[in-house]
């Protein structure tokens, strides 16, 4: 691992551990993750009653989507990660979200957010990597989702 990557990981750790409030932890950590994985956007979705809503969605208003739609819905239903490096030709991709937001999604890496007790909280999506997503990106995304789960629990008031 190069020094830049390790420095960013240390900065990420400090942001999540020492942020003044939960929104700061979620937003600043999301910005750092964009740089670490080299993606355009990071979205964090919270799961409630069969629906997912964006706690964080870069450059757009809140997104709401059913667990039966899109890559985020697939990850919510299956509770496992998913990568597509060709979104518009992927069977799970929800094109209507791009139409709603005016964005053009090329690729997605999505992982479930599951807390230490095994409770499913939501999904983190990493969108539009410059190049294809790799196994290294997936390993980092899985670690980030565990890391951010505590901040999400605090945001939701779950003890």
TARAKA-V849306 format. One record per residue. SS is DSSP state (~ for helix, > for strand, _ for the rest). PSI is psi as a letter, one per 20 degrees, with the letter a starting at -180 (NA if undefined). OMEGA is omega as a letter, one per 20 degrees, with the letter a starting at -180 (999 if undefined). Layout:
ss=SS psi=PSI omega=OMEGA
ss=SS psi=PSI omega=OMEGA
//
This chain:
ss=_ psi=q omega=a
ss=_ psi=r omega=a
ss=~ psi=h omega=r
ss=~ psi=g omega=a
ss=~ psi=g omega=a
ss=~ psi=h omega=r
ss=~ psi=g omega=r
ss=~ psi=h omega=r
ss=~ psi=g omega=r
ss=~ psi=g omega=r
ss=~ psi=g omega=r
ss=~ psi=g omega=r
ss=~ psi=g omega=a
ss=~ psi=h omega=r
ss=~ psi=g omega=a
ss=~ psi=h omega=a
ss=~ psi=h omega=a
ss=~ psi=j omega=r
ss=_ psi=q omega=a
ss=_ psi=h omega=r
ss=_ psi=r omega=a
ss=~ psi=g omega=r
ss=~ psi=h omega=r
ss=~ psi=g omega=r
ss=~ psi=g omega=a
ss=~ psi=g omega=a
ss=~ psi=g omega=r
ss=~ psi=h omega=r
ss=~ psi=h omega=r
ss=~ psi=g omega=r
ss=~ psi=g omega=r
ss=~ psi=g omega=a
ss=~ psi=h omega=r
ss=~ psi=g omega=r
ss=~ psi=g omega=a
ss=~ psi=g omega=a
ss=~ psi=i omega=r
ss=_ psi=l omega=r
ss=> psi=r omega=r
ss=> psi=h omega=a
ss=> psi=q omega=r
ss=> psi=p omega=r
ss=> psi=p omega=r
ss=> psi=o omega=a
ss=> psi=p omega=r
ss=> psi=p omega=a
ss=> psi=p omega=r
ss=> psi=p omega=r
ss=_ psi=l omega=r
ss=_ psi=j omega=r
ss=> psi=q omega=r
ss=> psi=p omega=r
ss=> psi=q omega=a
ss=> psi=p omega=r
ss=> psi=h omega=r
ss=> psi=p omega=r
ss=> psi=o omega=a
ss=_ psi=p omega=r
ss=_ psi=k omega=r
ss=_ psi=r omega=r
ss=_ psi=r omega=r
ss=_ psi=p omega=r
ss=_ psi=p omega=r
ss=> psi=p omega=a
ss=> psi=q omega=r
ss=> psi=q omega=r
ss=_ psi=i omega=r
ss=_ psi=j omega=a
ss=_ psi=q omega=r
ss=~ psi=r omega=r
ss=~ psi=g omega=a
ss=~ psi=h omega=r
ss=~ psi=g omega=r
ss=~ psi=g omega=r
ss=~ psi=h omega=r
ss=~ psi=g omega=a
ss=~ psi=g omega=a
ss=~ psi=i omega=a
ss=_ psi=l omega=r
ss=_ psi=r omega=a
ss=_ psi=r omega=r
ss=> psi=p omega=r
ss=> psi=p omega=r
ss=> psi=p omega=r
ss=_ psi=j omega=r
ss=_ psi=m omega=a
ss=~ psi=g omega=a
ss=~ psi=i omega=r
ss=~ psi=j omega=a
ss=_ psi=p omega=a
ss=_ psi=h omega=a
ss=_ psi=i omega=a
ss=_ psi=p omega=a
ss=_ psi=n omega=a
ss=~ psi=h omega=a
ss=~ psi=h omega=r
ss=~ psi=g omega=r
ss=~ psi=g omega=r
ss=~ psi=h omega=a
ss=~ psi=g omega=a
ss=~ psi=i omega=a
ss=_ psi=k omega=a
ss=_ psi=q omega=r
ss=_ psi=o omega=a
ss=_ psi=p omega=r
ss=_ psi=g omega=a
ss=_ psi=q omega=a
ss=> psi=p omega=r
ss=> psi=p omega=a
ss=> psi=p omega=r
ss=> psi=q omega=r
ss=> psi=q omega=r
ss=> psi=o omega=a
ss=> psi=p omega=a
ss=_ psi=r omega=a
ss=_ psi=h omega=r
ss=_ psi=j omega=r
ss=_ psi=j omega=r
ss=_ psi=p omega=r
ss=> psi=p omega=a
ss=> psi=h omega=a
ss=> psi=b omega=a
ss=> psi=q omega=r
ss=> psi=p omega=r
ss=> psi=p omega=r
ss=> psi=p omega=a
ss=> psi=p omega=r
ss=> psi=m omega=r
ss=> psi=q omega=r
ss=_ psi=n omega=a
ss=_ psi=a omega=a
ss=_ psi=q omega=r
ss=_ psi=q omega=a
ss=_ psi=r omega=r
ss=~ psi=h omega=r
ss=~ psi=g omega=r
ss=~ psi=g omega=r
ss=~ psi=g omega=r
ss=~ psi=g omega=r
ss=~ psi=g omega=a
ss=~ psi=g omega=r
ss=~ psi=g omega=r
ss=~ psi=g omega=r
ss=~ psi=g omega=a
ss=~ psi=h omega=r
ss=~ psi=g omega=a
ss=~ psi=g omega=a
ss=~ psi=i omega=a
ss=~ psi=h omega=a
ss=~ psi=h omega=r
ss=~ psi=g omega=r
ss=~ psi=g omega=r
ss=~ psi=g omega=r
ss=~ psi=g omega=r
ss=~ psi=g omega=a
ss=~ psi=i omega=a
ss=_ psi=k omega=r
ss=_ psi=p omega=a
ss=_ psi=NA omega=999
//
